[in-house]
Amino acid sequence: MREHSRDCGRLEDILKYAQNVEQMVCGISYEQFVADIRIYYAVMKNLEIIGEAANMLTRHFKEIYKELPWRQIVSMRNILVHGYAQVSDIDLWQTATNDIQPLREQVQKYLAEINWEEWSQCEDPYTEVENTVYKTMVDSARRMKAKGFTEAVIAEITGLSVEEIRRI
């Protein structure tokens, strides 16, 4: 369940992992990046976490704060997790070197400017709809799990996180 009270923490996670990516690629070339599998896969994993945290932000937050391409961030995560064999080295590098700094700066701005106590008490216009949709996704996940679908496939189809599926 996505709650307003968790949006701040999710943004802090995005900030932390964005800073990690910036540190990992600082001072290295593209050639060094693709040659060092430790850096390559560490960057990939940090981008996955950023995408997962973005996915878990409330719909209300993403609707109000549209300065960042939330859908693209989440889509990148889905590609890295489910389509890892199709990941382009250059796309990964360009994301790490061109997109992370503006993301980090915007997230820092959100964290500094939003009154988080007020935000956590804010009425969410999507709650009733999301609760119904969430219940439907959970019901679908239960049926899929009973039929032997993998957690990764269930997550991709339902939009639930693997952690949510494990709790079912």
C-alpha positions as CSV (number, residue, x, y, z in Angstrom):
1,M,0.0,0.0,0.0
2,R,1.4,3.4,-0.9
3,E,1.0,6.0,1.8
4,H,1.8,9.7,1.9
5,S,3.8,9.2,5.1
6,R,6.3,7.1,3.2
7,D,6.9,9.5,0.2
8,C,9.6,11.4,2.1
9,G,11.5,8.2,2.9
10,R,11.2,7.0,-0.7
11,L,12.6,10.3,-2.0
12,E,15.5,10.0,0.5
13,D,16.2,6.5,-0.9
14,I,16.2,7.9,-4.4
15,L,18.7,10.6,-3.3
16,K,21.0,8.1,-1.6
17,Y,21.2,5.8,-4.6
18,A,21.5,8.7,-7.0
19,Q,24.5,9.9,-5.0
20,N,25.9,6.4,-5.1
21,V,25.7,6.3,-8.9
22,E,27.4,9.7,-9.2
23,Q,30.2,8.6,-7.0
24,M,30.7,5.3,-9.0
25,V,31.0,7.1,-12.4
26,C,32.9,10.1,-11.2
27,G,36.2,10.4,-13.0
28,I,35.9,7.3,-15.2
29,S,35.4,7.0,-18.9
30,Y,32.7,5.0,-20.7
31,E,35.4,2.4,-21.6
32,Q,36.3,2.0,-18.0
33,F,32.7,1.7,-17.0
34,V,31.9,-1.2,-19.4
35,A,35.2,-2.9,-18.7
36,D,34.7,-3.0,-14.9
37,I,31.8,-5.3,-14.2
38,R,31.8,-4.3,-10.5
39,I,31.0,-0.7,-11.3
40,Y,28.7,-1.6,-14.2
41,Y,26.5,-3.9,-12.2
42,A,26.7,-1.6,-9.1
43,V,25.3,1.2,-11.2
44,M,22.7,-1.0,-12.7
45,K,21.5,-2.2,-9.2
46,N,21.4,1.4,-7.9
47,L,19.3,2.5,-10.9
48,E,16.9,-0.4,-10.2
49,I,16.5,0.7,-6.6
50,I,15.9,4.3,-7.7
51,G,13.2,3.0,-10.1
52,E,11.6,0.9,-7.4
53,A,11.5,3.8,-4.9
54,A,9.9,6.0,-7.6
55,N,7.4,3.3,-8.3
56,M,6.4,3.1,-4.7
57,L,5.8,6.9,-4.4
58,T,2.1,7.7,-4.1
59,R,0.2,8.4,-7.3
60,H,-0.9,11.7,-5.7
61,F,2.8,12.8,-5.2
62,K,3.7,11.9,-8.8
63,E,0.6,13.7,-10.1
64,I,1.4,16.9,-8.3
65,Y,5.2,16.9,-8.7
66,K,5.6,16.3,-12.4
67,E,9.0,17.8,-12.9
68,L,10.6,14.4,-13.1
69,P,9.7,11.7,-15.7
70,W,8.4,9.2,-13.1
71,R,7.0,6.8,-15.7
72,Q,10.4,6.7,-17.5
73,I,12.3,6.1,-14.2
74,V,10.0,3.2,-13.3
75,S,10.2,1.9,-16.9
76,M,14.0,1.9,-16.7
77,R,13.8,-0.2,-13.5
78,N,11.5,-2.7,-15.2
79,I,13.9,-3.0,-18.1
80,L,16.9,-3.5,-15.8
81,V,15.0,-6.1,-13.7
82,H,13.1,-8.0,-16.4
83,G,14.9,-7.2,-19.6
84,Y,18.4,-7.1,-18.3
85,A,19.7,-8.9,-21.4
86,Q,18.5,-6.1,-23.6
87,V,20.2,-3.3,-21.6
88,S,22.3,-1.1,-23.7
89,D,25.7,-0.2,-22.2
90,I,25.5,3.3,-23.7
91,D,22.0,3.8,-22.3
92,L,23.1,2.8,-18.9
93,W,26.1,5.1,-19.1
94,Q,24.1,8.0,-20.4
95,T,21.5,7.6,-17.6
96,A,24.3,7.5,-15.0
97,T,26.2,10.5,-16.4
98,N,23.4,12.7,-17.8
99,D,20.2,12.0,-15.9
100,I,21.2,11.3,-12.4
101,Q,22.5,14.8,-11.5
102,P,19.2,16.5,-12.5
103,L,17.2,13.8,-10.7
104,R,19.3,14.2,-7.5
105,E,18.9,18.0,-7.7
106,Q,15.1,17.9,-8.1
107,V,14.7,15.3,-5.3
108,Q,16.8,17.5,-3.0
109,K,14.5,20.4,-3.8
110,Y,11.4,18.3,-3.0
111,L,12.9,17.1,0.3
112,A,13.8,20.7,1.3
113,E,10.7,22.5,0.1
114,I,7.8,20.2,0.9
115,N,6.2,20.3,4.4
116,W,6.4,16.6,5.1
117,E,4.3,16.6,8.2
118,E,1.5,18.4,6.3
119,W,2.0,16.1,3.3
120,S,1.7,12.9,5.4
121,Q,-1.7,14.2,6.8
122,C,-2.9,15.2,3.3
123,E,-6.0,13.5,2.0
124,D,-5.2,11.3,-1.0
125,P,-7.8,11.6,-3.7
126,Y,-6.7,8.2,-5.1
127,T,-7.0,6.3,-1.8
128,E,-10.4,4.7,-2.4
129,V,-9.6,4.0,-6.1
130,E,-6.1,2.7,-5.2
131,N,-7.5,0.5,-2.4
132,T,-9.9,-1.1,-4.8
133,V,-7.2,-1.5,-7.5
134,Y,-4.7,-2.8,-5.0
135,K,-7.2,-5.4,-3.7
136,T,-7.8,-6.5,-7.3
137,M,-4.0,-6.7,-7.9
138,V,-3.5,-8.8,-4.7
139,D,-6.4,-11.1,-5.7
140,S,-4.9,-11.6,-9.1
141,A,-1.4,-12.2,-7.6
142,R,-2.9,-14.9,-5.3
143,R,-4.4,-16.7,-8.2
144,M,-1.3,-16.4,-10.3
145,K,0.9,-17.6,-7.3
146,A,-1.5,-20.6,-6.9
147,K,-1.0,-21.5,-10.6
148,G,2.8,-21.5,-10.2
149,F,3.7,-18.1,-11.8
150,T,7.1,-16.8,-10.6
151,E,7.2,-13.8,-8.3
152,A,9.0,-11.8,-11.1
153,V,6.2,-12.5,-13.6
154,I,3.5,-11.7,-11.1
155,A,5.2,-8.4,-10.3
156,E,5.5,-7.5,-13.9
157,I,1.9,-8.2,-14.7
158,T,0.3,-6.8,-11.5
159,G,2.6,-3.9,-10.7
160,L,3.0,-5.2,-7.1
161,S,6.5,-5.4,-5.7
162,V,8.1,-8.8,-5.2
163,E,8.1,-8.0,-1.4
164,E,4.3,-7.5,-1.6
165,I,3.9,-10.7,-3.5
166,R,5.9,-12.7,-0.9
167,R,3.6,-11.4,1.8
168,I,0.5,-12.8,0.1
